[in-house]
Amino acid sequence: AYEPIWAIGTGKVASTEQIAEVHGAIRAWLSGRFGAAGGATLILYGGSMNPGNAAEILAVDNVNGGLIGGASLKAEDFLSIYRAAI
């Protein structure tokens, strides 16, 4: 999972461009280091994913899921994120 240090517990979210850049770099490193297994490794985004931004973040290349923090504490919020993921 990747979460920007400045997003931990702050409610701040990286832009989709920033997320794509970092996840792309992680994917490239994993693929270079582990070949096909690195290409198949799931990469999660953490960093204040919530019902309002989940669909947009999950649509970013190389974002394969979310590391959900505070939004997991409210069942309806978590279910909304789940629905965005499926």
N, C-alpha and C positions, 0 to 999 in steps of 0.2 A: 504494500500500500504506500501511496505517496500523499503526504499532507504538508503543505508549506508551514514552516515553523511559525510564521506570523499569523497563521490561521487557527492555531490550536487555542481553543477556548475563547476566541475573539468574535466569532460570528462573521468574520471577513471571508470572502470567497475569491479565489483566483479567477481571472478572466478565462474564458474558454480557450483563448489563444495561448495563454500561459500554461494551462493544463495540457493542451495539445503538444506544446513544445517539450515540456518535461516528460510527459508520458511517451512521446516519440523517442526522446533520448534514452529513457529507461528501456524501451523496447529494443532499440538499436544495441544497447549494451548487453542486454540479456541474449539477444540473437547472436551477437558476436562471440559471447562467452560460452553459450550453451547450444548454439545451432538451433535445430528445429524445436527442441524443448524450450528454449528461450522465446521462440516465436509463439509457442502455445501457452506460455505462462500467463495467468490472469493478473492484471494490474488494476488495483482498486484506487479510487480517489477518495481521500478524506479531506475535510476542510470545510465544514459547515454546509454539507449537502442537506437540503431540506425539500419539502414538497414543492416549493416555488421554483427551485432551480435544478431538481434532479433530472428531469427529462432532457434539459439542455446539456448538462454535464455528461450524462450517460450516452449522449449522441456523439461525443467527441471521440475521434479515432484513438484506439488503444486504451480507452477507459472501459474496463470490463465489469465494473461494479463499484459499489461505494462502501467506505468504511464509515458507518453512521454513528455519530456521537449523540448529541443532545436530542436530535429528532427521534431517536429510538426510544425516548422516555415517554412519548405520547403515542399511544397505539394508532390513532388516526393518522398522525404525521408519518409514522413508520409505514403504515399500509399504503399511503399515498406514494411514498418513495418506491415501495415494492411494485405498485401498479405501473409506475413510470418505467421500472426496469423490465417488466414483462411486455 
